[in-house]
Amino acid sequence: MKRIGIVGNPQRREIARTIDRFADMARKSRVEVWVDEDLAGLCRGGDGFCKREAMRQGADVVVAFGGDGTILRAAAAVGAAGVPILGVNLGRLGFLAEAGADELEGSLERLLKGDYRVEERMTLEGRVGDGRPFFALNDVVIEKGACSRVVSIEAWMSDEQVSAFSGNGIVVATPVGSTGYSLSAGGPVVHPSLDAIILTPICPHSLSMRPLIVPGDQVVRVRVRADHSELMLASDGVTASPLKSGDEISVHRAAHKVKLINLKGLSFYELLSRKLAWSLNGRD
């Protein structure tokens, strides 16, 4: 390994000291370290600050310091180029993060030895009408904004309509994103290795509306209608495009997969148990 790129959440406490410590250890091992220019002024910068475009073209690995949001931003920046991403959790849950701030030395050692597993994860590509495409590792969310009034959602799989309801919106998620917003909205947990798309309604005004899992090769089309202008479309938690009543959003499996580094070899079920307290007997 010759070059490591670093991105981070500048709002996290101890971000500067943590990154500087990791960069110093890497450079002592004769590894070049590039730091995202958004962190300029907070940390020393290793071998220099750079744009994420440069990391996409030249980094062997990108290390994301923060929470899951930071990992998602790293995926947006370098995922399409096939650069593996390691998450270091400086937040609360950090479901996608493989290492903690107290594990930097051991994590770097395993990186340099190649003692880790790379797991490829499905992503989504979407667009509004004929607009520019956007990508998501977790989910695409279509929902009402600050307005308290519901919106009308119609969804098709290819050319067949599968749902029509009033509510707060809909989440179109990948298996990776099934443990995020979709889960909070009542969606299922789906193993991240599966090739599938999850449609989860948000607060549907219906007793029969339920989440739906469809094959990953399907094209999801969603039309949103509202009698107000407070409509939002977010991709991995970031506003992707303005929406207006009557817009149609198409979402399908993207051509590229994101590579995430699994340092500890934990299974998905172990992660569910450790981070979401899944299948634990609370009476013990």
N, C-alpha and C positions, 0 to 999 in steps of 0.2 A: 504494500500500500504506500503510495507516494504523496497523496494529497487528500486532506479532509476539509470539507466545508462545514461551517457552523452557522446556524440560524438560531434565533432565540426570541423570547418574549421580553421586551425591555421593561415591562411592567412588573415582572416577577422580582421578588426580593432576592438578593444575593446573586442575581444573574451575572453581574460583571465579575465578581470574584470566582464564581463557578466556572465561567467560560475561560477566564485567564488561567486558572489552575489546570484545566483540561488542555488548553493550548500549550502551556509550558511543558507538560508531560509529553505531549505528542512531539513537540519540537526536539525534546531531549532524545527522542527515539528516531530522530532524523526524518520526521514526517512534516511536510509543509502544511500549514494551516491557513485557510482563507476564512475570514469572518464577514458575515453579511453587513453591508454598508449601513443598514438601519441601526446597527449597534455601535456605530462610530460615536465617540464621545463618552461611551459607557465603559468600554473595556479597551485593552491595549491593542487588540487586533491581530495577534499572532504574526503571520508573515504579511499581513496587509488586509485591508477591507476591499470588498469587491461586490459587484452586482450579482444577483442570483443567476442571471444569464451565464456568467462566467462559471459559476458552480455547476450549472447544468452541463456545460461543455468540458470542464476540466477536473471535477472532483471525483474521487473513487468512492467516497462515502460522504453523506451529509448527516451530521448530528444535530438534532433539533432539541434545544433546551427550553422547556416550558411545559405546557399541558397538551392535551389532544389537539387543541386549536392550532398550536404551533406546528405540530406534526402534519396537520392537514394543509397548512400553508406551505410547508416544505414539499409536500406531495404535489401541490399545485405548481411549485416552482421547478422541481427537478424530476417529478415522477415520470413524465412522458419520455424522458431521456434514459430511463432505466437505471438511474443512480440509486443505490440502496440507501434507506433512511433508518437511522437509529434514534429512537426517542429517549430523552432523559427527562424524567418527571420532576418538575419543580412546582407542580400545581397540587390539586387535591386528588382526583381519581386517577387520571392518566391511564386510561384503559389501553391505549395504543403504545404507551411508553414501556420500554423494556428495562430501563436502568433508573436508579435513583442517584441523587446528588452525592450520596455517601458511597457510591460504587464506581466512581470515575476511574480509579487506577485499574481495578480488575476489568472493567468494561473496555478500556483502551487496550489492555494486554490481550484480551480475547479478539478484539478487532484486528490487531496487528498480526496475530497468529492465524487469523482466518477461522477461529473457533466459534462459529455461529452458523445459524441457518437463515437463508433468505426465503421469505414467503411472499409469493406473488398474490396480489389482491385486485379483484375486479374494480373497475371504475365506470362512471357514467358520463355520457356526453349528452348535452341538452341544448336546445335553442328555442327562442320565442319566434314563431313564424319563420321567416327566412333570415333571421338575424344571425349574429356571430355566435359560434358555439361556445359553451362553457363546460367545465368538467368538474366532477365531484368524486371523491373517494368515499365519503359517508352518505350524503343525501342531497336531494334537491327538494326544497320546501316551497310550496305555494300556499300562501295564507293571507288572511286579512291583516291589516296593520293595526294601528292604534284604535281604529273605529270599532265600536261595540257591536255593529251589525254583522250578520253572517254573510257568507258568500255562497254561490251555487257552483258546485264542482261536477263536471262530467268527465268520465275517463273511458278511453278506448284502448283495447289491445289490438294493435294493427287496425283493422277496419271494423272490429266488433265492440260495441259499447258494453262495458262491464259494470258501470256504476253511475249513479246520478244522485246527489244528495246536497243538502244545505248544511253548512257547518263553518268551522274556522279555517279549513283548508285541507291539504293532503301532503303527506311525506312520501316521496319516491326514493327508496333507500337501497343501497347495496347490502350484502351480508355483513360487511364490516360496519356499516351504519345502522344495522339492526339493533345494536346495543346503545344507540344514541337517542335522538329525538323520537324516532319511531317507537322505541321501547317505552318511553315516557307517555306516548300517545296510545299505548295499548297494543303495540305491534309485537310480533313474535321474535324470539331470538333465533337467528339463523347462523349456522356454522360458516365462517368466513371463506372456507375453501369451495363452497358451493357456487354454482353459476346460476344466480337467480336475482330477481328484482322484487322488492317488497313495496306494496302500496298500502299505506296506513292513513285512514281518515283522521283528521284532527277535530275532536268534539263534534261528531256528526249528530244532527238533530234527527235521530232515527234509532229505533230499537233493533234493527236488523243489519245495519251497516257494519261490516267486519273487515279486518285487514286481509290482503290477498297476496299470495306468493306466486309469481309467474316465472317461466323459464327465462334465462338471461338473454336469449336471442329474440325476445319480443320487443316491439316498439310501443312505448307507452305514450299516448296522447291525452293531454288534459286541457279542457277548456274551462275558463273561469269567468263567471258573470257576477256583477255586483251593482248595486244602485249607489255606490260611492267610489271614490278614487283611492281609498286606502288599501292598496293591494301590494304584496311583496313577493318577490322571487329570490330565494337565497340558495346558494350553492356552497355546501360545507360551512354554513354559518355566515357567509359573506354575500351581501347583496350582489346579484349577478346581472339583473336587468330590471328596468321599470316595467310595470304591468298595467294594463287597462282592461276594463270589462270587455269580454269577447275575445281576448287573446287566447291563442292555442300554443301550448308548450309541448314539444316532443322530447322524449328522453329514451335513450337506448344504451346498450353496453358500448363503452368506448373501445377503440382499437388497442389501447395500451393498458397494461397493468402496472400497479405501483408495487415496488419491492420494499418490504419492511424487514428489518433485521430482528431475528429472534435469538437473543444472546443466551437465555437460560434454558431453552428447550421446553418451556412450559406449554402444556396443551391448552386448547381453547377452554376446556372444561375447568382446568385449574384456574385460569384467569377469571372465569365467571364466579368461581367459588371465592377466590381471594379478593376480587375487586367489587363484585356485586352481591356477595353473600348468597350466591345461588345454591339451592338445595341444602341449606344448612338448617339443622334443627334448633330453632331458637329457644327451645325449652331446656337444652342441656346447660 
